[in-house]
Amino acid sequence: MSYETIIVEKRTDDKIAIITFNRPEVRNAINPQMRMELLKAVSELEDDEEVRVVILTGGTKIFAAGADIAAMVNSTAMEMFGPAALWDVTFKMEESKKPYIAAIAGFCLGGGCELALACDIRIAAESAQMGQPEINIGIIPGGGGTVRLTRLVGMGKACELVLTGKPIPASEALAIGLVNKVVPEDKLMEEAISMAKSIIRHSPVAVGLAKYALKNAAEADLKTGKSIERACFSLAFSSEDQKEGMRAFLEKRKPAYKGK
């Protein structure tokens, strides 16, 4: 599929896909077309066996400054509740068996921040500014901001970010656990690709099971979380990759995983 508001690059040599927001004239503001194209791209990449990790980025200058206000100012409640809402995109990413890495530079606000929150790992450039400024225009986060932010940084900091609408710099985002790592702007994509490669060397079966366990067990009570982890751990032993991984370890060689 061809896209207008995003660029989808598949690096078949290393099994990485890169989704780049492509509305620089409006600081990558997210409009309905972008939401539809993101949902389509995420769905297609989920079924693509040549892709193991997806990197989400706006480039080295800006991630996404939030929603396109001009495109939504006259929207009705039912239109905002309709298909291809940002929730649909972020849940599709979160429920994917493939890890998502956000490579964040410049403004990462509102819906842009919510897309980053839905990723499994967030790497920020030193220039990054992150926040949920929706309160400034009379609304609240609507793509998972209140839910995922609270789980990541705790209730107090989430309340501060959502209720004041003030962004925070990359250094503070790192300190509160909102991002995993901060790097210079010119090293941003290099670091994101390096992180992706460090994941890709492992069994895709094990990676998918680990992500499922992490995402589901972390939000459950201890007993339920234990059950989820135990089931995923046991299920790994039904895969060819588990046999290959353990045999390779015993034979002191590099495993050749097949994702089966």
Contacts in CASP RR format, 6 or more apart in sequence:
PFRMAT RR
TARGET T0000
AUTHOR 0000-0000-0000
METHOD contacts of the structure
MODEL  1
MSYETIIVEKRTDDKIAIITFNRPEVRNAINPQMRMELLKAVSELEDDEE
VRVVILTGGTKIFAAGADIAAMVNSTAMEMFGPAALWDVTFKMEESKKPY
IAAIAGFCLGGGCELALACDIRIAAESAQMGQPEINIGIIPGGGGTVRLT
RLVGMGKACELVLTGKPIPASEALAIGLVNKVVPEDKLMEEAISMAKSII
RHSPVAVGLAKYALKNAAEADLKTGKSIERACFSLAFSSEDQKEGMRAFL
EKRKPAYKGK
1 40 0 8 1.000
1 41 0 8 1.000
1 44 0 8 1.000
3 22 0 8 1.000
3 37 0 8 1.000
3 40 0 8 1.000
3 41 0 8 1.000
4 22 0 8 1.000
4 33 0 8 1.000
4 37 0 8 1.000
5 21 0 8 1.000
5 22 0 8 1.000
5 23 0 8 1.000
5 31 0 8 1.000
5 33 0 8 1.000
5 34 0 8 1.000
5 37 0 8 1.000
6 19 0 8 1.000
6 20 0 8 1.000
6 21 0 8 1.000
6 22 0 8 1.000
6 34 0 8 1.000
6 37 0 8 1.000
6 38 0 8 1.000
6 41 0 8 1.000
7 18 0 8 1.000
7 19 0 8 1.000
7 20 0 8 1.000
7 22 0 8 1.000
8 17 0 8 1.000
8 18 0 8 1.000
8 19 0 8 1.000
8 20 0 8 1.000
8 41 0 8 1.000
8 45 0 8 1.000
9 17 0 8 1.000
9 18 0 8 1.000
9 20 0 8 1.000
10 16 0 8 1.000
10 17 0 8 1.000
10 48 0 8 1.000
10 50 0 8 1.000
10 51 0 8 1.000
11 17 0 8 1.000
11 18 0 8 1.000
12 50 0 8 1.000
14 193 0 8 1.000
14 196 0 8 1.000
14 197 0 8 1.000
14 200 0 8 1.000
15 50 0 8 1.000
15 51 0 8 1.000
15 52 0 8 1.000
15 53 0 8 1.000
15 200 0 8 1.000
16 51 0 8 1.000
16 52 0 8 1.000
16 53 0 8 1.000
16 54 0 8 1.000
16 55 0 8 1.000
16 193 0 8 1.000
16 196 0 8 1.000
16 197 0 8 1.000
16 200 0 8 1.000
17 45 0 8 1.000
17 48 0 8 1.000
17 51 0 8 1.000
17 53 0 8 1.000
17 54 0 8 1.000
17 55 0 8 1.000
18 54 0 8 1.000
18 55 0 8 1.000
18 57 0 8 1.000
19 38 0 8 1.000
19 41 0 8 1.000
19 42 0 8 1.000
19 45 0 8 1.000
19 54 0 8 1.000
19 55 0 8 1.000
19 56 0 8 1.000
19 57 0 8 1.000
20 57 0 8 1.000
20 58 0 8 1.000
20 59 0 8 1.000
21 28 0 8 1.000
21 30 0 8 1.000
21 34 0 8 1.000
21 57 0 8 1.000
21 58 0 8 1.000
21 59 0 8 1.000
21 63 0 8 1.000
21 64 0 8 1.000
22 28 0 8 1.000
23 29 0 8 1.000
23 31 0 8 1.000
23 34 0 8 1.000
24 61 0 8 1.000
24 62 0 8 1.000
26 65 0 8 1.000
26 68 0 8 1.000
27 62 0 8 1.000
27 64 0 8 1.000
27 65 0 8 1.000
27 66 0 8 1.000
27 107 0 8 1.000
28 58 0 8 1.000
28 62 0 8 1.000
28 63 0 8 1.000
28 64 0 8 1.000
28 65 0 8 1.000
28 66 0 8 1.000
28 112 0 8 1.000
29 64 0 8 1.000
29 65 0 8 1.000
29 66 0 8 1.000
29 67 0 8 1.000
29 68 0 8 1.000
29 69 0 8 1.000
29 71 0 8 1.000
30 64 0 8 1.000
30 66 0 8 1.000
30 67 0 8 1.000
30 68 0 8 1.000
30 86 0 8 1.000
30 111 0 8 1.000
30 112 0 8 1.000
30 115 0 8 1.000
31 67 0 8 1.000
31 68 0 8 1.000
31 71 0 8 1.000
31 72 0 8 1.000
32 71 0 8 1.000
32 84 0 8 1.000
34 68 0 8 1.000
35 84 0 8 1.000
35 85 0 8 1.000
35 86 0 8 1.000
35 88 0 8 1.000
35 89 0 8 1.000
36 84 0 8 1.000
38 89 0 8 1.000
38 115 0 8 1.000
39 84 0 8 1.000
39 88 0 8 1.000
39 89 0 8 1.000
39 92 0 8 1.000
42 54 0 8 1.000
42 89 0 8 1.000
42 92 0 8 1.000
42 93 0 8 1.000
42 96 0 8 1.000
43 92 0 8 1.000
45 51 0 8 1.000
45 54 0 8 1.000
45 98 0 8 1.000
46 92 0 8 1.000
46 96 0 8 1.000
46 97 0 8 1.000
46 98 0 8 1.000
51 98 0 8 1.000
52 98 0 8 1.000
52 196 0 8 1.000
52 199 0 8 1.000
52 200 0 8 1.000
52 204 0 8 1.000
52 207 0 8 1.000
53 98 0 8 1.000
53 99 0 8 1.000
53 100 0 8 1.000
53 101 0 8 1.000
53 196 0 8 1.000
53 199 0 8 1.000
53 200 0 8 1.000
54 93 0 8 1.000
54 96 0 8 1.000
54 98 0 8 1.000
54 99 0 8 1.000
54 100 0 8 1.000
54 101 0 8 1.000
55 100 0 8 1.000
55 101 0 8 1.000
55 102 0 8 1.000
55 103 0 8 1.000
55 189 0 8 1.000
55 192 0 8 1.000
55 193 0 8 1.000
55 196 0 8 1.000
56 93 0 8 1.000
56 100 0 8 1.000
56 101 0 8 1.000
56 102 0 8 1.000
56 103 0 8 1.000
56 115 0 8 1.000
56 116 0 8 1.000
56 119 0 8 1.000
57 63 0 8 1.000
57 102 0 8 1.000
57 103 0 8 1.000
57 104 0 8 1.000
57 105 0 8 1.000
57 188 0 8 1.000
57 189 0 8 1.000
57 192 0 8 1.000
58 64 0 8 1.000
58 103 0 8 1.000
58 105 0 8 1.000
59 103 0 8 1.000
59 105 0 8 1.000
59 188 0 8 1.000
59 189 0 8 1.000
60 105 0 8 1.000
60 125 0 8 1.000
60 185 0 8 1.000
60 186 0 8 1.000
60 188 0 8 1.000
60 189 0 8 1.000
61 105 0 8 1.000
61 106 0 8 1.000
62 105 0 8 1.000
62 106 0 8 1.000
62 107 0 8 1.000
63 102 0 8 1.000
63 104 0 8 1.000
63 105 0 8 1.000
63 106 0 8 1.000
63 107 0 8 1.000
63 108 0 8 1.000
63 112 0 8 1.000
63 116 0 8 1.000
63 128 0 8 1.000
64 107 0 8 1.000
64 108 0 8 1.000
64 109 0 8 1.000
64 110 0 8 1.000
64 111 0 8 1.000
64 112 0 8 1.000
64 115 0 8 1.000
65 107 0 8 1.000
65 109 0 8 1.000
65 112 0 8 1.000
66 107 0 8 1.000
66 109 0 8 1.000
66 110 0 8 1.000
66 111 0 8 1.000
66 112 0 8 1.000
66 113 0 8 1.000
67 86 0 8 1.000
67 110 0 8 1.000
67 111 0 8 1.000
69 137 0 8 1.000
72 80 0 8 1.000
85 142 0 8 1.000
85 143 0 8 1.000
86 111 0 8 1.000
86 114 0 8 1.000
86 115 0 8 1.000
86 142 0 8 1.000
86 143 0 8 1.000
86 144 0 8 1.000
87 142 0 8 1.000
87 143 0 8 1.000
87 144 0 8 1.000
89 115 0 8 1.000
89 118 0 8 1.000
90 114 0 8 1.000
90 115 0 8 1.000
90 117 0 8 1.000
90 118 0 8 1.000
90 143 0 8 1.000
90 144 0 8 1.000
90 148 0 8 1.000
91 118 0 8 1.000
93 100 0 8 1.000
93 115 0 8 1.000
93 118 0 8 1.000
93 119 0 8 1.000
94 118 0 8 1.000
94 215 0 8 1.000
95 215 0 8 1.000
96 211 0 8 1.000
97 204 0 8 1.000
97 207 0 8 1.000
97 208 0 8 1.000
97 211 0 8 1.000
97 212 0 8 1.000
98 204 0 8 1.000
98 207 0 8 1.000
98 208 0 8 1.000
99 120 0 8 1.000
99 121 0 8 1.000
99 196 0 8 1.000
99 199 0 8 1.000
99 207 0 8 1.000
99 211 0 8 1.000
100 118 0 8 1.000
100 119 0 8 1.000
100 120 0 8 1.000
100 121 0 8 1.000
101 119 0 8 1.000
101 120 0 8 1.000
101 121 0 8 1.000
101 122 0 8 1.000
101 123 0 8 1.000
101 192 0 8 1.000
101 195 0 8 1.000
101 196 0 8 1.000
102 108 0 8 1.000
102 115 0 8 1.000
102 116 0 8 1.000
102 119 0 8 1.000
102 121 0 8 1.000
102 122 0 8 1.000
102 123 0 8 1.000
103 123 0 8 1.000
103 125 0 8 1.000
103 188 0 8 1.000
103 189 0 8 1.000
103 191 0 8 1.000
103 192 0 8 1.000
104 116 0 8 1.000
104 122 0 8 1.000
104 123 0 8 1.000
104 124 0 8 1.000
104 125 0 8 1.000
104 128 0 8 1.000
104 130 0 8 1.000
104 170 0 8 1.000
104 179 0 8 1.000
104 188 0 8 1.000
105 124 0 8 1.000
105 125 0 8 1.000
105 127 0 8 1.000
105 128 0 8 1.000
105 185 0 8 1.000
105 188 0 8 1.000
106 125 0 8 1.000
106 127 0 8 1.000
106 128 0 8 1.000
106 129 0 8 1.000
107 129 0 8 1.000
107 167 0 8 1.000
108 116 0 8 1.000
108 124 0 8 1.000
108 128 0 8 1.000
108 129 0 8 1.000
108 130 0 8 1.000
108 131 0 8 1.000
109 129 0 8 1.000
109 130 0 8 1.000
109 131 0 8 1.000
109 132 0 8 1.000
109 133 0 8 1.000
109 167 0 8 1.000
110 131 0 8 1.000
110 132 0 8 1.000
110 133 0 8 1.000
110 134 0 8 1.000
110 141 0 8 1.000
110 145 0 8 1.000
111 141 0 8 1.000
111 142 0 8 1.000
111 143 0 8 1.000
113 130 0 8 1.000
113 131 0 8 1.000
113 132 0 8 1.000
113 145 0 8 1.000
114 132 0 8 1.000
114 141 0 8 1.000
114 142 0 8 1.000
114 143 0 8 1.000
114 144 0 8 1.000
114 145 0 8 1.000
114 148 0 8 1.000
116 122 0 8 1.000
116 130 0 8 1.000
117 144 0 8 1.000
117 145 0 8 1.000
117 148 0 8 1.000
117 149 0 8 1.000
117 152 0 8 1.000
118 144 0 8 1.000
118 148 0 8 1.000
120 211 0 8 1.000
121 180 0 8 1.000
121 195 0 8 1.000
122 178 0 8 1.000
122 179 0 8 1.000
122 180 0 8 1.000
123 179 0 8 1.000
123 180 0 8 1.000
123 181 0 8 1.000
123 182 0 8 1.000
123 183 0 8 1.000
123 188 0 8 1.000
123 191 0 8 1.000
123 192 0 8 1.000
123 195 0 8 1.000
124 130 0 8 1.000
124 170 0 8 1.000
124 173 0 8 1.000
124 174 0 8 1.000
124 179 0 8 1.000
124 181 0 8 1.000
124 182 0 8 1.000
124 183 0 8 1.000
124 188 0 8 1.000
125 170 0 8 1.000
125 182 0 8 1.000
125 183 0 8 1.000
125 184 0 8 1.000
125 185 0 8 1.000
125 188 0 8 1.000
126 170 0 8 1.000
126 171 0 8 1.000
126 182 0 8 1.000
126 183 0 8 1.000
126 184 0 8 1.000
126 185 0 8 1.000
127 170 0 8 1.000
127 185 0 8 1.000
128 169 0 8 1.000
128 170 0 8 1.000
128 173 0 8 1.000
128 179 0 8 1.000
128 182 0 8 1.000
129 167 0 8 1.000
129 168 0 8 1.000
129 169 0 8 1.000
129 170 0 8 1.000
130 167 0 8 1.000
130 168 0 8 1.000
130 170 0 8 1.000
130 173 0 8 1.000
130 178 0 8 1.000
130 179 0 8 1.000
131 161 0 8 1.000
131 165 0 8 1.000
131 166 0 8 1.000
131 167 0 8 1.000
131 168 0 8 1.000
132 141 0 8 1.000
132 145 0 8 1.000
132 149 0 8 1.000
132 161 0 8 1.000
132 162 0 8 1.000
132 165 0 8 1.000
133 165 0 8 1.000
133 166 0 8 1.000
133 167 0 8 1.000
134 140 0 8 1.000
134 141 0 8 1.000
134 142 0 8 1.000
134 162 0 8 1.000
134 165 0 8 1.000
135 162 0 8 1.000
135 163 0 8 1.000
135 164 0 8 1.000
135 165 0 8 1.000
136 165 0 8 1.000
140 146 0 8 1.000
140 162 0 8 1.000
141 149 0 8 1.000
141 162 0 8 1.000
145 162 0 8 1.000
146 158 0 8 1.000
146 162 0 8 1.000
149 158 0 8 1.000
149 161 0 8 1.000
149 162 0 8 1.000
149 178 0 8 1.000
150 158 0 8 1.000
151 218 0 8 1.000
151 219 0 8 1.000
152 158 0 8 1.000
152 177 0 8 1.000
152 178 0 8 1.000
153 161 0 8 1.000
153 176 0 8 1.000
153 177 0 8 1.000
153 178 0 8 1.000
157 176 0 8 1.000
160 166 0 8 1.000
161 168 0 8 1.000
168 176 0 8 1.000
168 178 0 8 1.000
170 179 0 8 1.000
170 182 0 8 1.000
171 182 0 8 1.000
173 179 0 8 1.000
173 182 0 8 1.000
174 180 0 8 1.000
174 181 0 8 1.000
174 182 0 8 1.000
181 191 0 8 1.000
183 191 0 8 1.000
199 207 0 8 1.000
202 257 0 8 1.000
203 239 0 8 1.000
203 241 0 8 1.000
203 242 0 8 1.000
203 244 0 8 1.000
203 245 0 8 1.000
203 255 0 8 1.000
203 257 0 8 1.000
203 259 0 8 1.000
204 241 0 8 1.000
204 257 0 8 1.000
204 259 0 8 1.000
205 236 0 8 1.000
205 239 0 8 1.000
205 241 0 8 1.000
205 242 0 8 1.000
205 257 0 8 1.000
205 259 0 8 1.000
205 260 0 8 1.000
206 236 0 8 1.000
206 239 0 8 1.000
206 241 0 8 1.000
206 242 0 8 1.000
209 232 0 8 1.000
209 233 0 8 1.000
209 235 0 8 1.000
209 236 0 8 1.000
210 232 0 8 1.000
212 228 0 8 1.000
212 232 0 8 1.000
213 225 0 8 1.000
213 228 0 8 1.000
213 229 0 8 1.000
213 232 0 8 1.000
213 233 0 8 1.000
216 225 0 8 1.000
216 228 0 8 1.000
217 224 0 8 1.000
217 225 0 8 1.000
217 226 0 8 1.000
217 228 0 8 1.000
217 229 0 8 1.000
218 225 0 8 1.000
220 228 0 8 1.000
236 242 0 8 1.000
239 259 0 8 1.000
239 260 0 8 1.000
240 258 0 8 1.000
240 259 0 8 1.000
240 260 0 8 1.000
241 255 0 8 1.000
241 257 0 8 1.000
241 258 0 8 1.000
241 259 0 8 1.000
241 260 0 8 1.000
244 255 0 8 1.000
244 256 0 8 1.000
244 257 0 8 1.000
244 258 0 8 1.000
245 255 0 8 1.000
245 257 0 8 1.000
247 255 0 8 1.000
248 254 0 8 1.000
248 255 0 8 1.000
248 256 0 8 1.000
249 255 0 8 1.000
END
